[in-house]
């Protein structure tokens, strides 16, 4: 099974509530560039799981449209990431989920699952594609692909 771990696109500065921060034009471009790169690499998610924060929901909507209307599921555990998130994903029984979340939860989870000694650096809209046998807490994974929009040239 594939597990996609992605950070939301660039968002507005935190002037008000963090939960209400919206994507910027740059953030929308980052998400679309990464979606295009995933598609070109022939890695397509089966469903999108996102946090309840506005910037994650907006990123999910862009990805859903890009991949032909994928179903989106809002899951509160995405905000923190970690084993609670994996347990919730297992409970939902989703196939090839793309989990759209935040710093530091998504990078920490990707790093821990892959067993890397150095933490993966997730710029906004970066995505890791992992091969996993199960989505249980403490699951291990193999990193198949890592896409950073800064490398793609969609961000300064």
ZATOR-212309 format. One record per residue (C-alpha): x, y, z; residue in one letter. Coordinates in pm, whole numbers, padded with zeros to 5 digits, always signed. Layout:
XYZA
...
END
This chain:
+00000+00000+00000X
+00110+00357-00060X
+00102+00631+00201X
+00150+00989+00084X
+00257+01237+00353X
+00231+01598+00241X
+00258+01939+00399X
+00005+02206+00297X
+00102+02483+00054X
+00236+02821+00167X
-00016+03015+00373X
-00080+03371+00484X
+00121+03502+00778X
-00027+03426+01118X
-00199+03757+01192X
-00520+03606+01332X
-00623+03255+01420X
-00372+02994+01302X
-00659+02763+01205X
-00796+03024+00962X
-00477+03094+00766X
-00548+03058+00393X
-00325+02950+00104X
-00145+03220-00086X
-00116+03226-00466X
+00231+03080-00419X
+00085+02802-00201X
-00170+02711-00468X
+00107+02698-00730X
+00321+02477-00505X
+00039+02227-00451X
-00043+02212-00822X
+00323+02167-00918X
+00361+01877-00675X
+00034+01720-00795X
+00161+01740-01152X
+00494+01584-01052X
+00317+01299-00869X
+00102+01233-01173X
+00402+01235-01408X
+00578+00988-01177X
+00262+00771-01189X
+00191+00798-00817X
-00176+00876-00761X
-00348+00869-00423X
-00676+00689-00362X
-00820+00939-00113X
-00714+01264+00052X
-00709+01292+00431X
-00658+01644+00565X
-00656+01837+00890X
-00942+02073+00977X
-00721+02380+00930X
-00819+02603+00636X
-00486+02585+00451X
-00490+02204+00461X
-00853+02192+00343X
-00772+02429+00055X
-00468+02221-00043X
-00687+01908-00033X
-00945+02069-00260X
-00676+02155-00516X
-00539+01800-00509X
-00887+01651-00533X
-00962+01853-00845X
-00621+01768-00996X
-00677+01394-00951X
-01030+01392-01092X
-01239+01456-00784X
-01080+01236-00518X
-01282+01199-00199X
-01156+01417+00088X
-01182+01317+00454X
-01119+01559+00741X
-00939+01396+01033X
-00840+01591+01345X
-00547+01358+01423X
-00365+01490+01115X
-00270+01808+01304X
-00042+01621+01545X
+00055+01329+01321X
+00218+01031+01488X
+00080+00697+01597X
-00269+00832+01673X
-00295+00936+01308X
-00182+00595+01184X
-00433+00424+01412X
-00713+00648+01279X
-00613+00577+00917X
-00611+00202+00989X
-00956+00233+01149X
-01091+00412+00841X
-00953+00142+00607X
-00852+00387+00334X
-00658+00274+00028X
-00345+00471-00070X
-00427+00781+00138X
-00261+01115+00083X
-00238+01273+00428X
-00220+01650+00412X
-00093+01808+00729X
+00151+02035+00900X
+00496+02095+01042X
+00619+01926+01262X
+00378+01627+01256X
+00414+01521+00893X
+00797+01543+00876X
+00833+01365+01210X
+00604+01082+01103X
+00778+01038+00766X
+01121+01038+00927X
+01022+00790+01198X
+00846+00552+00960X
+01139+00542+00719X
+01396+00499+00996X
+01608+00786+00868X
+01857+00933+01112X
+01820+01289+00980X
+01475+01448+00983X
+01322+01495+00638X
+01287+01864+00551X
+00935+01936+00431X
+00906+02278+00272X
+00547+02382+00212X
+00373+02137-00027X
+00654+01880-00010X
+00536+01520-00027X
+00686+01183+00062X
+00549+00867-00099X
+00598+00565+00124X
+00544+00195+00070X
+00387+00039+00382X
+00256-00304+00473X
+00005-00159+00719X
-00100+00171+00873X
-00068+00057+01230X
+00111+00259+01499X
+00486+00206+01483X
+00460+00087+01122X
+00774+00105+00913X
+00797+00217+00554X
+01021+00248+00251X
+01062+00592+00095X
+00977+00564-00276X
+00967+00928-00378X
+01017+01272-00223X
+00905+01585-00406X
+00989+01937-00294X
+00829+02227-00485X
+01147+02432-00433X
+01335+02176-00644X
+01060+02181-00906X
+01107+02556-00951X
+00755+02644-00839X
+00880+02836-00535X
+01158+03091-00490X
END
